[in-house]
């Protein structure tokens, strides 16, 4: 499972380390602080990887969705259903 990071504590989207390495190269900087992402539990929300949107658990996902594909091949949680994340409190330094 890849690790994810937020650019700052107000960011809504998190990315892998590779994203920030490319961003540092584009900006011409050798390092930056990022916030490791942590999974949120019990929020009632999920992230749909197919639509790249947050949905409410029990809503907006199921057999009526054209991209619905059960993980077990029969029924249940969709393979595009993923966790939501939030930034941790302590940043880390990424270097090129």
C-alpha positions in Angstrom: 0.0 0.0 0.0 1.5 3.3 -1.0 2.1 6.1 1.5 0.4 9.4 0.9 1.2 13.0 1.9 -0.5 16.4 2.0 1.3 19.5 0.9 -0.1 21.4 4.0 -2.6 20.9 6.7 -5.3 22.7 4.7 -4.9 20.5 1.5 -7.9 18.4 0.5 -5.9 16.0 -1.7 -3.0 13.8 -0.8 -0.4 12.3 -3.2 2.4 9.8 -3.2 6.1 10.8 -2.6 6.7 10.7 -6.3 4.3 13.5 -6.9 6.2 15.8 -4.5 9.6 14.8 -5.9 8.4 15.8 -9.4 7.0 19.1 -7.9 10.3 19.9 -6.3 12.1 19.3 -9.6 9.6 21.6 -11.4 10.0 24.3 -8.7 13.8 24.0 -8.6 13.9 23.2 -4.9 15.8 20.5 -3.1 13.4 19.9 -0.2 10.0 20.6 1.2 7.9 19.8 4.2 4.8 17.6 3.7 2.3 16.1 6.1 1.9 12.3 6.2 -1.6 11.2 5.5 -3.5 9.1 8.1 -6.7 7.1 7.4 -9.9 8.6 8.9 -12.2 6.1 10.6 -15.8 6.4 11.5 -16.4 9.6 9.4 -19.2 8.1 7.2 -17.3 9.0 4.0 -15.3 7.1 1.4 -13.2 8.0 -1.6 -14.2 6.7 -5.1 -11.0 6.1 -7.1 -13.0 5.8 -10.4 -14.7 9.2 -10.0 -12.0 10.8 -7.9 -14.7 12.1 -5.5 -15.7 11.7 -1.9 -19.0 10.0 -1.2 -21.2 9.3 1.8 -21.0 5.7 3.0 -24.2 3.8 2.1 -25.0 6.4 -0.6 -24.0 7.0 -4.2 -22.3 3.6 -4.7 -23.8 0.3 -5.7 -25.2 -1.7 -8.6 -26.7 1.4 -10.2 -23.2 2.8 -10.8 -21.8 1.9 -14.2 -18.3 1.3 -12.7 -19.4 -0.8 -9.7 -17.3 -3.9 -9.5 -17.5 -6.0 -6.3 -14.1 -6.9 -4.8 -15.1 -10.5 -4.3 -16.6 -10.7 -7.8 -20.2 -11.2 -6.5 -21.4 -8.4 -4.2 -20.4 -6.0 -1.5 -17.8 -3.3 -1.4 -16.7 -1.9 -4.8 -13.1 -2.2 -5.9 -13.0 1.5 -6.4 -14.1 2.2 -2.8 -11.2 3.5 -0.8 -10.3 5.2 2.5 -10.4 8.9 3.2 -7.3 10.6 4.7 -6.4 13.6 6.7 -3.0 15.2 7.3 -1.1 14.2 10.4 -0.1 16.9 12.9 3.7 16.7 12.4 5.3 17.4 9.0 8.3 15.6 7.6 11.0 16.8 5.3 11.3 15.3 1.8 14.6 15.8 0.0 15.6 15.2 -3.6 
